[in-house]
């Protein structure tokens, strides 16, 4: 079976004030931690600019296949980040995973 790349995205709003040091530190820490996990490629942090949306930020990354994505989800650094930062600093989020159509 051919490997199917997966683009994992999560769009979110933080509890921190926009432009605050706490917001910047969260984004920096997330990028440093999550992009370093084996199997993560093309990690990006993007700011939402549409007035139609109520979520402010997006993390986007690519995995070579489902096993890479599964390994990321179970990786101790990912689990620790979710438990110690995400659950307390993210006010709302939506998660989307895409493959080529």
BELRA-V835466 format. One record per backbone hydrogen bond with DSSP energy under -0.5 kcal/mol. NH is the residue of the N-H (numbers start at 1). CO is the residue of the C=O. Records with the same first field share a line. If there is no record, write none. Layout:
BEGIN
NH = CO / CO
END
This chain:
BEGIN
5 = 3
6 = 63
7 = 98
8 = 6 / 61
9 = 96
10 = 59
11 = 94
12 = 57
13 = 92
15 = 89
20 = 17
24 = 20
25 = 21
26 = 22
27 = 23
28 = 24
29 = 25
30 = 26
31 = 27
32 = 28
33 = 29
34 = 30
35 = 31
36 = 32
37 = 34
40 = 37
41 = 62
44 = 60
46 = 58
48 = 56
53 = 50
56 = 12
57 = 12
58 = 46
59 = 10
60 = 44
61 = 8
62 = 41
63 = 6
69 = 65
70 = 66
71 = 67
72 = 68
73 = 69
74 = 70
75 = 71 / 72
79 = 75
80 = 76
81 = 77
82 = 78
83 = 79
84 = 80
85 = 81
86 = 81
87 = 82
88 = 85
89 = 85
90 = 86
91 = 13 / 89
92 = 13
94 = 11
96 = 9
98 = 7
END
